[in-house]
Amino acid sequence: QEIPLAYSVEKKDFIDKLAQVTKFCAIPAQNARFLITPQDSVTILPDIEGREIDASGAYQQLNAVLEKGGRAPAELALAYRVIKASKTAEELAGYGLTGLVSSYATEFNARRSARTNNIKQAAASLDQVLLAPGDVFSFNRTVGPRTKEKGYDEADVIMNNKLVPGMGGGVCQVSTTLYNAALRAGLEIKERYPHSLVI
């Protein structure tokens, strides 16, 4: 007696696997960005659409074959899906920024590689953060936990009036620099926590 087999494919597994094997042809979308020129004026770099294989469409094709009694493997016509940028040039233009509001600079020894890496990691997470009128910014919420998984290294931190090794040493310099830029911009400071040592 011939017993027909019923085929089924788990959608999430299929989409995950297809994304894995087609990631070489995916192009991520690029958000529009503010760029401050050497003359302290602001220009906007345009957003760029991305693309990826339409895994949901491919799954629907496969499901249609299986529902008609076809057998896996089946031939699928893969198509691209457009990925829109989450920040467009039009949206950024709506902010009305025309020039640099304020700046502040501090110096550090770039040869101290672990500390330098931590400063770069923290600064990168602040890049292109946009605040609308009335928004409240939190340094710790924006930068997030300083962990090895997030790319931070162990470097000197201040604890109980002493320098001791700790994860993310140097991030305090980023917060101090940003704090001074915020003061120069005339922003209201809602809350701050100083170090136990004068910096």
N, CA and C of each residue as an Amber inpcrd file, in Angstrom:
protein
   597
   0.8560000  -1.1950000   0.0000000   0.0000000   0.0000000   0.0000000
   0.8900000   1.2420000   0.0000000   0.5330000   2.2090000  -0.8260000
   1.3190000   3.4510000  -0.9020000   0.6960000   4.4760000   0.0370000
   1.4910000   4.9530000   0.9540000   1.0140000   5.9590000   1.9170000
   1.6840000   7.2940000   1.5960000   0.9120000   8.2920000   1.1630000
   1.5240000   9.5910000   0.8230000   2.0650000  10.2850000   2.0780000
   3.2150000  10.9120000   1.9180000   3.8150000  11.6520000   3.0420000
   3.3310000  13.0960000   3.0200000   3.0380000  13.6320000   4.1680000
   2.6440000  15.0450000   4.2770000   3.8870000  15.8540000   4.6440000
   4.2220000  16.8070000   3.8000000   5.3900000  17.6670000   4.0560000
   4.9280000  18.9690000   4.7050000   5.7230000  19.4780000   5.5980000
   5.4750000  20.8220000   6.1290000   6.8300000  21.4480000   6.4570000
   6.8580000  22.7540000   6.4080000   8.0960000  23.4850000   6.6980000
   7.7960000  24.5330000   7.7570000   8.5970000  24.5540000   8.8070000
   8.4370000  25.5560000   9.8710000   8.8740000  26.9110000   9.3210000
   7.9730000  27.8910000   9.3480000   8.2320000  29.1890000   8.7090000
   9.4810000  29.8720000   9.2670000   9.5850000  29.9600000  10.6060000
  10.7240000  30.6770000  11.2030000  12.0400000  30.0100000  10.8280000
  12.0970000  28.6760000  10.8930000  13.3290000  27.9530000  10.5490000
  13.7040000  28.1990000   9.0910000  12.6900000  28.1630000   8.2110000
  12.9400000  28.3720000   6.7840000  13.4950000  29.7700000   6.5270000
  12.8340000  30.7840000   7.1140000  13.2540000  32.1790000   6.9010000
  14.6570000  32.4080000   7.4650000  14.9300000  31.8590000   8.6590000
  16.2670000  32.0060000   9.2620000  17.3400000  31.3630000   8.3840000
  17.0580000  30.1670000   7.8860000  18.0430000  29.4490000   7.0670000
  18.2660000  30.1620000   5.7350000  17.1810000  30.6270000   5.1220000
  17.3140000  31.3290000   3.8330000  18.0980000  32.6290000   4.0130000
  17.8280000  33.3580000   5.1100000  18.5710000  34.5990000   5.3900000
  20.0570000  34.3020000   5.5610000  20.3570000  33.1600000   6.1720000
  21.7500000  32.7500000   6.4060000  22.4820000  32.5000000   5.0860000
  21.8250000  31.7610000   4.1760000  22.5100000  31.3710000   2.9380000
  22.4750000  32.4620000   1.8730000  21.6600000  33.5050000   2.0710000
  21.5970000  34.5800000   1.0660000  22.1430000  35.9020000   1.6090000
  22.7890000  35.8680000   2.7970000  23.2370000  37.1330000   3.3930000
  24.3120000  37.8230000   2.5550000  25.0150000  37.0680000   1.7160000
  26.0700000  37.6700000   0.8820000  25.4910000  38.6660000  -0.1220000
  24.2070000  38.5400000  -0.4710000  23.6350000  39.4680000  -1.4520000
  22.7290000  40.5170000  -0.8020000  22.7030000  40.5550000   0.5290000
  21.9030000  41.5770000   1.2240000  22.7040000  42.8780000   1.3150000
  22.0260000  43.9830000   1.1170000  22.6510000  45.3050000   1.2400000
  21.8760000  46.0680000   2.3050000  22.5030000  46.4030000   3.4330000
  21.7550000  47.1010000   4.4880000  21.3860000  48.5270000   4.0720000
  20.2500000  48.9970000   4.5460000  19.8460000  50.3850000   4.3090000
  20.7490000  51.3070000   5.1180000  20.9690000  52.5030000   4.6020000
  21.8000000  53.4800000   5.3170000  20.9400000  54.6900000   5.6620000
  20.9360000  55.0370000   6.9310000  20.1700000  56.2070000   7.3740000
  20.8080000  57.4920000   6.8790000  19.9770000  58.5020000   6.6840000
  20.5020000  59.8440000   6.4250000  21.2750000  60.2920000   7.6610000
  22.2880000  61.1080000   7.4530000  23.1390000  61.5290000   8.5770000
  23.4380000  63.0170000   8.4940000  23.5670000  63.6190000   9.6670000
  24.0750000  64.9830000   9.7310000  25.5940000  64.9410000   9.6060000
  26.1450000  65.8890000   8.8890000  27.5970000  66.0210000   8.7940000
  27.9470000  67.4690000   9.0860000  28.8070000  67.6620000  10.0750000
  29.2550000  69.0210000  10.3970000  30.5190000  69.3050000   9.6090000
  30.4870000  70.3370000   8.7980000  31.6150000  70.6730000   7.9250000
  32.6960000  71.3920000   8.7360000  33.9060000  71.5200000   8.1630000
  34.9670000  72.2740000   8.8610000  34.5740000  73.7280000   9.1480000
  33.6000000  74.2550000   8.4150000  33.1390000  75.6350000   8.6470000
  32.0080000  75.6880000   9.6860000  31.7460000  74.5490000  10.3670000
  30.7100000  74.4500000  11.3960000  29.2860000  74.6200000  10.8570000
  29.1000000  74.4030000   9.5580000  27.7360000  74.3590000   9.0310000
  27.3020000  72.8980000   8.9800000  26.0070000  72.6830000   8.8000000
  25.4680000  71.3240000   8.8120000  24.9600000  70.9650000   7.4240000
  25.3940000  69.8120000   6.9500000  24.8600000  69.2780000   5.6980000
  24.2700000  67.9010000   5.9970000  23.3840000  67.4390000   5.1380000
  22.7200000  66.1530000   5.3530000  23.1460000  65.1710000   4.2740000
  23.7030000  64.0370000   4.7010000  24.0230000  62.9630000   3.7640000
  22.7540000  62.1550000   3.5420000  22.3810000  61.8780000   2.2800000
  21.0770000  61.2520000   2.0170000  20.9880000  59.8100000   2.5140000
  19.7340000  59.3710000   2.7310000  19.5000000  57.9690000   3.0780000
  19.5940000  57.1160000   1.8160000  19.9600000  55.8440000   1.9800000
  20.0910000  54.9210000   0.8550000  19.2860000  53.6630000   1.1710000
  18.4390000  53.2670000   0.2290000  17.6420000  52.0470000   0.4220000
  18.5470000  50.8200000   0.3870000  18.1650000  49.7990000   1.1420000
  18.8800000  48.5310000   1.1180000  18.0170000  47.4710000   0.4450000
  18.5040000  46.2410000   0.4380000  17.7200000  45.1430000  -0.1330000
  18.1200000  43.8260000   0.5220000  17.1880000  42.9100000   0.5200000
  17.4530000  41.5610000   1.0010000  16.4960000  40.6120000   0.2900000
  16.8070000  39.3330000   0.3270000  15.9300000  38.3450000  -0.2890000
  14.5960000  38.3080000   0.4630000  13.4950000  38.2910000  -0.2880000
  12.1600000  38.2390000   0.3020000  11.8890000  36.8090000   0.7750000
  12.2840000  36.5320000   2.0220000  12.1630000  35.1780000   2.5680000
  10.7080000  34.7820000   2.7800000   9.8620000  35.7320000   3.1650000
   8.4420000  35.4230000   3.3720000   7.7840000  35.0210000   2.0590000
   8.1270000  35.7330000   0.9790000   7.5890000  35.3930000  -0.3410000
   8.0300000  34.0130000  -0.7880000   9.2920000  33.6720000  -0.5090000
   9.8150000  32.3480000  -0.8740000   9.1090000  31.2600000  -0.0670000
   8.8460000  31.5480000   1.2000000   8.1310000  30.5720000   2.0330000
   6.7190000  30.3150000   1.5000000   6.0400000  31.3910000   1.0740000
   4.6920000  31.2420000   0.5190000   4.7120000  30.3770000  -0.7370000
   5.7480000  30.5730000  -1.5840000   5.8850000  29.7380000  -2.7890000
   6.0360000  28.2670000  -2.4130000   6.9250000  28.0030000  -1.4640000
   7.1850000  26.6230000  -1.0460000   5.9350000  25.9920000  -0.4480000
   5.2290000  26.7620000   0.3690000   4.0120000  26.2600000   0.9910000
   2.9630000  25.9060000  -0.0640000   2.8750000  26.7400000  -1.1110000
   1.9070000  26.4890000  -2.1850000   2.2220000  25.1730000  -2.8900000
   3.5270000  24.9010000  -3.0960000   3.9390000  23.6420000  -3.7380000
   3.5490000  22.4600000  -2.8600000   3.8190000  22.5650000  -1.5580000
   3.5420000  21.4650000  -0.6360000   2.0390000  21.2240000  -0.4820000
   1.2680000  22.3120000  -0.4640000  -0.1830000  22.1660000  -0.3120000
  -0.8150000  21.4600000  -1.5100000  -0.1820000  21.5890000  -2.6880000
  -0.7030000  20.9280000  -3.8940000  -0.1960000  19.4940000  -4.0170000
   0.4810000  19.0390000  -2.9790000   0.9690000  17.6600000  -2.9940000
   2.3400000  17.4960000  -3.6070000   2.9940000  18.5950000  -3.9210000
   4.3550000  18.5300000  -4.4570000   5.3310000  18.0980000  -3.3820000
   6.5190000  17.7720000  -3.8090000   7.5110000  17.2960000  -2.8460000
   8.6850000  18.2640000  -2.7530000   9.2460000  18.3330000  -1.5700000
  10.4890000  19.0960000  -1.4060000  11.6350000  18.2190000  -1.9160000
  12.6990000  18.7440000  -2.5300000  12.8930000  20.1840000  -2.7440000
  12.0760000  20.7190000  -3.9230000  11.7340000  21.9960000  -3.8520000
  11.0030000  22.6520000  -4.9340000  11.8390000  23.8090000  -5.4490000
  11.6370000  24.1720000  -6.7050000  12.3370000  25.3390000  -7.2600000
  11.5990000  26.5920000  -6.8350000  12.3510000  27.5370000  -6.2860000
  11.7500000  28.7920000  -5.8240000  12.3520000  29.9550000  -6.6000000
  11.5060000  30.9010000  -6.9760000  11.9900000  32.1230000  -7.6400000
  12.2210000  33.1660000  -6.5500000  13.4800000  33.4110000  -6.2060000
  13.7990000  34.3560000  -5.1290000  13.7680000  35.7820000  -5.6640000
  13.1410000  36.6590000  -4.9050000  13.0600000  38.0690000  -5.2980000
  13.6190000  38.9390000  -4.1760000  14.0360000  40.1400000  -4.5500000
  14.5290000  41.0820000  -3.5530000  13.3790000  41.8460000  -2.9130000
  13.5970000  42.2400000  -1.6830000  12.6730000  43.1140000  -0.9540000
  13.4300000  44.3710000  -0.5840000  12.8340000  45.5270000  -0.8370000
  13.4830000  46.8060000  -0.5330000  13.3970000  47.0800000   0.9660000
  14.5030000  47.5360000   1.5440000  14.5270000  47.9190000   2.9640000
  14.6860000  49.4340000   3.0190000  13.7210000  50.0890000   3.6180000
  13.7670000  51.5430000   3.7430000  14.6490000  51.9380000   4.9340000
  15.3280000  53.0530000   4.8040000  16.1110000  53.5880000   5.9210000
  15.1520000  54.0900000   7.0000000  15.5480000  53.9660000   8.2640000
  14.6660000  54.4190000   9.3430000  14.7390000  55.9300000   9.5420000
  15.8280000  56.5690000   9.0640000  15.9370000  58.0360000   9.1230000
  16.1690000  58.5520000   7.7130000  15.2370000  59.3640000   7.2070000
  15.3570000  59.8890000   5.8500000  15.9210000  61.3080000   5.8770000
  16.4380000  61.7460000   4.7400000  16.9780000  63.1080000   4.6240000
  15.8740000  64.1310000   4.8720000  14.6640000  63.8190000   4.4060000
  13.5290000  64.7260000   4.6010000  13.2290000  64.9030000   6.0890000
  13.2870000  63.7890000   6.8280000  13.0410000  63.8480000   8.2780000
  14.0960000  64.6990000   8.9700000  15.3800000  64.5000000   8.6080000
  16.4530000  65.2700000   9.2370000  16.3520000  66.7500000   8.8890000
  15.9420000  67.0480000   7.6580000  15.7950000  68.4480000   7.2520000
  14.7500000  69.1460000   8.1140000  13.7610000  68.3800000   8.5980000
  12.7090000  68.9330000   9.4380000  13.2040000  69.4310000  10.7880000
  14.3930000  68.9900000  11.1970000  14.9540000  69.4610000  12.4670000
  15.4250000  70.9140000  12.3780000  15.6630000  71.3850000  11.1680000
  16.0520000  72.7800000  10.9780000  17.4430000  73.1280000  11.4710000
  18.3410000  72.1380000  11.5680000  19.7010000  72.4130000  12.0350000
  20.5270000  73.0220000  10.9090000  21.1750000  74.1360000  11.2020000
  21.9770000  74.8040000  10.1700000  23.4420000  74.9500000  10.5710000
  23.7480000  74.7760000  11.8460000  25.1350000  74.9510000  12.2690000
  25.4000000  74.2850000  13.6060000  26.6550000  74.2560000  13.9860000
  27.0780000  73.6430000  15.2360000  26.5510000  74.4680000  16.4090000
  25.9310000  73.8240000  17.3840000  25.3750000  74.5250000  18.5430000
  26.4620000  74.7450000  19.5980000  27.2270000  73.6920000  19.9060000
  28.3260000  73.8270000  20.8580000  29.2850000  72.6650000  20.6860000
  30.4590000  72.8060000  21.2630000  31.4220000  71.6960000  21.2490000
  32.3140000  71.8000000  22.4730000  32.9700000  70.6960000  22.7810000
  33.9340000  70.6790000  23.8870000  34.9170000  69.5540000  23.6050000
  36.1540000  69.7330000  23.9570000  37.1720000  68.7090000  23.6940000
  37.9950000  68.4380000  24.9400000  38.3520000  67.1660000  25.1360000
  39.3100000  66.7900000  26.1800000  40.3660000  65.9020000  25.5370000
  41.5070000  65.7930000  26.1770000  42.6160000  65.0210000  25.6030000
  42.8320000  63.7390000  26.3800000  43.3930000  62.7400000  25.7010000
  43.7530000  61.4830000  26.3710000  44.9340000  60.8610000  25.6410000
  45.5790000  59.9200000  26.3210000  46.7530000  59.2470000  25.7620000
  46.2870000  58.0720000  24.9010000  46.3630000  58.2170000  23.5850000
  45.8750000  57.1920000  22.6520000  46.6940000  55.9050000  22.7210000
  47.8960000  55.9720000  23.3520000  48.7190000  54.7490000  23.4560000
  48.1800000  53.7850000  24.5060000  47.2990000  54.2820000  25.3620000
  46.6650000  53.3760000  26.3460000  45.4870000  52.7160000  25.6340000
  45.7780000  51.5930000  24.9860000  44.8550000  51.0090000  24.0090000
  43.5000000  50.6060000  24.5930000  43.4780000  50.0150000  25.7880000
  42.2080000  49.5740000  26.3650000  41.3020000  50.7780000  26.6520000
  41.8870000  51.8090000  27.2520000  41.1100000  53.0090000  27.5720000
  40.6340000  53.7000000  26.2930000  41.5230000  53.7680000  25.2980000
  41.1720000  54.3890000  24.0160000  40.0200000  53.6380000  23.3520000
  40.0680000  52.3070000  23.4020000  38.9860000  51.5080000  22.8350000
  37.6580000  51.8090000  23.5250000  37.6860000  51.9260000  24.8510000
  36.4530000  52.1980000  25.6020000  35.8710000  53.5650000  25.2520000
  36.7710000  54.5430000  25.0800000  36.3180000  55.8870000  24.6930000
  35.6650000  55.8370000  23.3070000  36.2820000  55.1030000  22.3920000
  35.7160000  54.9730000  21.0350000  34.3530000  54.2950000  21.0580000
  34.2290000  53.2280000  21.8550000  32.9600000  52.4930000  21.9290000
  31.8370000  53.3990000  22.4460000  32.1180000  54.1220000  23.5200000
  31.0890000  54.9890000  24.1110000  30.7260000  56.1290000  23.1600000
  31.7500000  56.7370000  22.5390000  31.4980000  57.8510000  21.6150000
  30.6800000  57.3860000  20.4160000  30.9550000  56.1710000  19.9220000
  30.2260000  55.6470000  18.7630000  28.7470000  55.4740000  19.0740000
  28.4190000  55.0950000  20.3070000  27.0080000  54.8990000  20.6400000
  26.2660000  56.2270000  20.8070000  27.0070000  57.3360000  20.9060000
  26.3830000  58.6620000  20.9840000  26.2480000  59.3150000  19.6140000
  26.9820000  58.8020000  18.6290000  27.0080000  59.4220000  17.3040000
  25.6200000  59.4050000  16.6750000  25.2010000  60.5640000  16.1580000
  23.9280000  60.7270000  15.4480000  22.6950000  60.5660000  16.3440000
  22.8670000  60.6620000  17.6640000  21.6940000  60.6710000  18.5570000
  20.9900000  62.0150000  18.3780000  19.6880000  61.9760000  18.1180000
  18.9250000  63.2010000  17.8630000  17.9670000  63.4610000  19.0120000
  17.9510000  64.7020000  19.4910000  17.0290000  65.0970000  20.5580000
  16.0770000  66.1510000  20.0230000  14.7900000  65.8700000  20.0850000
  13.7810000  66.8590000  19.7150000  13.5240000  67.7530000  20.9230000
  12.9490000  68.9320000  20.7210000  12.6310000  69.7970000  21.8630000
  11.7820000  69.0420000  22.8860000  12.1950000  69.1410000  24.1640000
  11.4610000  68.4660000  25.2350000  11.9680000  67.0690000  25.5460000
  12.8060000  66.4970000  24.6780000  13.3610000  65.1660000  24.9470000
  14.3260000  65.2280000  26.1280000  14.4050000  64.1290000  26.8670000
  15.3820000  64.0020000  27.9560000  16.3910000  62.9390000  27.5410000
  17.6710000  63.2850000  27.6140000  18.7540000  62.3710000  27.2240000
  19.3930000  61.7770000  28.4720000  19.6420000  60.4700000  28.4560000
  20.3660000  59.8120000  29.5380000  21.6280000  59.1820000  28.9590000
  22.7810000  59.5750000  29.4990000  24.0470000  59.0080000  29.0270000
  24.0770000  57.4980000  29.2530000  23.7440000  57.0650000  30.4700000
  23.8340000  55.6360000  30.7790000  22.8560000  54.7930000  29.9720000
  21.6360000  55.3110000  29.7670000  20.6770000  54.5440000  28.9610000
  21.1340000  54.4500000  27.5060000  21.7260000  55.5270000  26.9880000
  22.1500000  55.5500000  25.5830000  23.3730000  54.6780000  25.3580000
  24.3630000  54.7970000  26.2220000  25.6010000  54.0190000  26.0660000
  25.3790000  52.5690000  26.4730000  24.5620000  52.3530000  27.4820000
  24.2600000  50.9890000  27.9230000  25.3550000  50.4140000  28.8080000
  25.2020000  49.1490000  29.2200000  26.1850000  48.5270000  30.1090000
  27.5420000  48.4090000  29.4240000  28.5870000  48.6010000  30.2080000
  29.9550000  48.4540000  29.6720000  30.3940000  47.0130000  29.9370000
  30.2850000  46.1710000  28.9200000  30.6050000  44.7500000  29.0690000
  31.5630000  44.3020000  27.9750000  32.1880000  43.1540000  28.2020000
  33.0890000  42.5680000  27.2030000  32.3330000  42.2690000  25.9240000
  31.0760000  41.7880000  26.0660000  30.2550000  41.4310000  24.9090000
  29.9770000  42.6420000  24.0190000  29.9440000  43.8300000  24.6360000
  29.6940000  45.0490000  23.8620000  30.9860000  45.6770000  23.3420000
  32.1140000  44.9810000  23.5530000  33.3800000  45.4560000  22.9920000
  34.2410000  46.2740000  23.9270000  33.8620000  46.3600000  25.2140000
  34.6450000  47.1460000  26.1660000  35.7810000  46.3230000  26.7600000
  36.8440000  47.0260000  27.1740000  38.0110000  46.3970000  27.7880000
  38.1440000  46.8520000  29.2400000  39.0170000  46.1700000  29.9630000
  39.3120000  46.5610000  31.3380000  40.3810000  47.6500000  31.3250000
  40.1180000  48.7270000  32.0390000  41.0740000  49.8390000  32.1720000
  40.7990000  50.5000000  33.5180000  41.6580000  51.4490000  33.9070000
  41.5120000  52.0850000  35.2210000  40.1820000  52.8200000  35.3590000
  39.5110000  52.5790000  36.5000000  38.3060000  53.3200000  36.8700000
  38.5150000  53.8750000  38.2720000  37.7680000  54.9210000  38.6100000
  37.8770000  55.5040000  39.9550000  36.8370000  54.8590000  40.8540000
  37.3250000  54.2800000  41.9570000  36.4220000  53.6700000  42.9260000
  36.9670000  53.9310000  44.3290000  36.1210000  54.5030000  45.1820000
  36.5350000  54.8230000  46.5550000  37.8290000  55.6330000  46.5800000
  37.8770000  56.6850000  45.7690000  39.0270000  57.6120000  45.7090000
  40.3170000  56.9740000  45.2050000  40.2160000  55.8300000  44.5140000
  41.4210000  55.1800000  43.9790000  41.1940000  54.7600000  42.5340000
  42.3080000  54.6460000  41.7990000  42.2530000  54.0750000  40.4500000
  42.4240000  52.5720000  40.5550000  41.4510000  51.8220000  40.0850000
  41.5110000  50.3590000  40.1100000  41.0750000  49.8280000  38.7460000
  41.5420000  48.6280000  38.3440000  41.1040000  48.0760000  37.0570000
  39.6070000  47.7720000  37.0790000  38.9180000  48.1340000  35.9930000
  37.4860000  47.8670000  35.9070000  37.0240000  47.9050000  34.4560000
  35.9200000  47.2360000  34.1590000  35.4090000  47.1780000  32.8020000
  34.9110000  48.5550000  32.3600000  35.3780000  48.9890000  31.2040000
  34.8890000  50.2470000  30.6320000  35.5880000  51.4880000  31.1410000
  36.7680000  51.3410000  31.7390000  37.5110000  52.5150000  32.2100000
  37.7520000  53.5060000  31.0790000  37.4710000  54.7720000  31.3190000
  37.6450000  55.8100000  30.3010000  36.3240000  56.3600000  29.7970000
  35.2410000  55.6060000  29.9990000  33.9270000  56.0650000  29.5290000
  33.5290000  57.3510000  30.2470000  33.9960000  57.5060000  31.5060000
  33.6710000  58.7170000  32.2560000  34.2020000  59.9700000  31.5490000
  35.3000000  59.8260000  30.7870000  35.8280000  60.9890000  30.0660000
  34.8540000  61.4080000  28.9580000  34.2080000  60.4340000  28.3500000
  33.2160000  60.7450000  27.3100000  32.0350000  61.4870000  27.9330000
  31.5570000  60.9800000  29.0930000  30.4050000  61.6360000  29.7380000
  30.7770000  63.0390000  30.2060000  31.9950000  63.2270000  30.7030000
  32.4470000  64.5490000  31.1560000  32.5290000  65.5260000  29.9900000
  33.0660000  65.0580000  28.8700000  33.1890000  65.9000000  27.6810000
  31.8070000  66.2980000  27.1710000  30.9060000  65.3210000  27.1010000
  29.5390000  65.5930000  26.6470000  28.8310000  66.5600000  27.5960000
  29.0310000  66.3720000  28.8850000  28.4160000  67.2390000  29.9040000
  28.8120000  68.6960000  29.6780000  30.1080000  68.9190000  29.4100000
  30.5720000  70.2890000  29.1850000  30.0120000  70.8760000  27.8840000
  29.8710000  70.0450000  26.8510000  29.2610000  70.5080000  25.6000000
  27.8020000  70.8780000  25.8380000  27.1030000  70.0840000  26.6810000
  25.6950000  70.3660000  27.0040000  25.5650000  71.6860000  27.7600000
  26.4940000  71.9350000  28.6910000  26.4830000  73.2060000  29.4210000
  26.6770000  74.3810000  28.4710000  27.6250000  74.2340000  27.5340000
  27.8770000  75.3040000  26.5630000  26.6750000  75.5450000  25.6580000
  25.8980000  74.4900000  25.4220000  24.7170000  74.6190000  24.5560000
  23.5290000  75.2050000  25.3030000  23.6830000  75.3950000  26.6230000
  22.5850000  75.9510000  27.4170000  21.4880000  74.9530000  27.7000000
  21.8070000  73.6520000  27.6280000  20.8050000  72.6280000  27.9240000
  20.6040000  72.5090000  29.4330000  19.3930000  72.1810000  29.8330000
  19.1020000  71.9990000  31.2590000  19.6200000  70.6320000  31.6970000
  20.3950000  70.6040000  32.7640000  20.9100000  69.3430000  33.3090000
  19.9570000  68.8750000  34.4010000  19.3190000  67.7390000  34.1840000
  18.3290000  67.2280000  35.1340000  18.9870000  66.4940000  36.3020000
  20.0810000  65.7950000  36.0070000  20.6720000  64.9240000  37.0280000
  22.1120000  64.6240000  36.6330000  23.0160000  64.6120000  37.6200000
  24.4000000  64.2170000  37.3330000  25.0340000  63.6400000  38.5830000
  26.0390000  62.7920000  38.3790000  26.7370000  62.1520000  39.4900000
  28.2290000  62.3660000  39.3090000  28.8760000  63.1420000  40.1880000
  30.3210000  63.3910000  40.0270000  31.1350000  62.1950000  40.5260000
  32.4060000  62.1620000  40.0740000  33.3540000  61.1610000  40.5870000
  33.7190000  61.4750000  42.0230000  34.2780000  60.4710000  42.7090000
  34.7490000  60.7030000  44.0770000  36.0530000  61.4920000  44.0720000
  36.7480000  61.5600000  42.9200000  37.9500000  62.3860000  42.7680000
  37.6440000  63.5360000  41.8140000  38.3230000  64.6670000  42.0040000
  38.1700000  65.7900000  41.0680000  38.8240000  65.3990000  39.7530000
  38.1060000  65.5840000  38.6440000  38.6340000  65.2250000  37.3080000
  39.1230000  66.4790000  36.6390000
